Amino acid sequence: RQLEQHTPAWVLARPVTTHLSLAYALARQADGKQAARLSAAVSEVAGLAAWLHADLTEPAQARHYYKMSIAAARKAQHPLLATYMQGSFGQYATTAGDAVHGLRLIRDATGRLPRSAPHTARAWLASLEAVSLGYLGDQDALKALDDARRYAEASIGSEPVWPWVFQFDAAAVARYKATAASRLGLAKMATDAFDQADGTARSPKPAAIVATEHARAVASGGHLDQAC
């Protein structure tokens, strides 16, 4: 998953789907705890395959692998992994133009969180919900952002719990806040959030996404040269 953040999708796509075929075959042959462990691996690899095909603008394949990742996580009986993959699917659906479906997936994933779920999980899902609401022009996005900030603050000092591999801190919330505010047409809030988020992305792909959304917000304000 960390390799994906630095490596072009077209380089990884074939090795990942080949790895997925192997993991899937092994999981089908296993039983008991080994089947659960392998199903969790299938979920992770299928999720990675989904992200890669999303990057390659291949929506049918992306959706197929997202659904596969969620099903495998549930077979592994790992509620956090299933929530993570379903939230990722919701995020993809939103940015691919179906924010209604994306919001439904994200809220359902949030509802499936166990009470013991880490604050990182809740901060991330609240941020995803805010962006989906922003795409829909719904001001409830602001409440979701407040929830995300509160959960992120509560997670300070704790280690990420797998399948989260990074801490979800205030800077991460700012990236989502910037996007949601931009989609709501709240130019000042978006600009402030982009300034807070600037330079916080851990790798080239997230940084490119933030920069592109920032350019969109600037362009919508009529500053085309700055957007370019």
Long-range contacts (C-beta under 8 A, 24 or more apart in sequence): 1-44, 1-47, 1-48, 1-165, 2-165, 4-48, 4-51, 4-52, 4-205, 5-202, 5-203, 5-204, 5-205, 5-206, 6-203, 6-204, 6-205, 9-51, 9-52, 9-53, 9-55, 9-56, 10-56, 12-48, 12-52, 13-49, 13-52, 13-53, 13-56, 16-45, 16-48, 16-49, 16-52, 17-49, 19-45, 20-45, 20-46, 20-49, 20-65, 24-72, 27-72, 27-75, 35-75, 36-75, 36-76, 36-77, 36-78, 37-76, 39-72, 39-73, 39-75, 39-76, 40-72, 40-73, 40-76, 40-78, 40-81, 42-68, 42-69, 42-72, 43-69, 43-70, 43-72, 43-73, 43-76, 43-78, 43-81, 43-82, 43-85, 44-69, 44-81, 44-163, 46-72, 46-85, 47-84, 47-85, 47-88, 50-88, 50-89, 50-92, 51-88, 54-92, 54-96, 55-205, 59-96, 62-92, 62-96, 63-89, 63-92, 66-92, 79-112, 79-113, 79-114, 79-117, 80-113, 80-114, 80-117, 80-118, 80-121, 80-161, 80-162, 80-163, 81-162, 81-163, 82-109, 82-112, 83-109, 83-110, 83-112, 83-113, 83-117, 83-121, 83-125, 84-121, 84-163, 84-164, 85-163, 86-112, 87-124, 87-125, 87-128, 90-128, 90-132, 91-128, 91-131, 91-132, 94-128, 94-131, 94-132, 94-135, 95-135, 99-132, 99-135, 99-136, 100-136, 102-132, 102-135, 103-129, 103-132, 103-133, 103-136, 106-132, 118-155, 118-158, 118-160, 118-161, 118-164, 119-151, 119-152, 119-154, 119-155, 119-158, 120-151, 120-152, 120-155, 120-158, 120-160, 120-161, 120-164, 120-167, 120-168, 121-161, 121-164, 122-147, 122-151, 123-148, 123-149, 123-151, 123-152, 123-155, 123-168, 123-172, 123-173, 124-148, 124-164, 124-168, 124-172, 126-151, 127-168, 127-172, 127-173, 127-176, 127-177, 128-176, 130-176, 130-177, 130-180, 131-176, 131-179, 131-180, 131-183, 133-180, 134-179, 134-180, 134-181, 134-182, 134-183, 134-184, 135-183, 137-183, 137-184, 139-184, 141-180, 141-181, 141-183, 141-184, 142-180, 142-184, 144-180, 145-173, 145-176, 145-177, 145-180, 148-173, 148-176, 148-177, 149-173, 166-202, 170-196, 171-196, 171-197, 171-200, 172-200, 174-200, 175-200, 175-201, 175-206, 175-210, 178-210, 178-213, 178-214, 178-217, 179-213, 181-217, 182-213, 182-214, 182-216, 182-217, 182-220, 185-220, 187-217, 187-220, 187-221, 190-217, 191-217
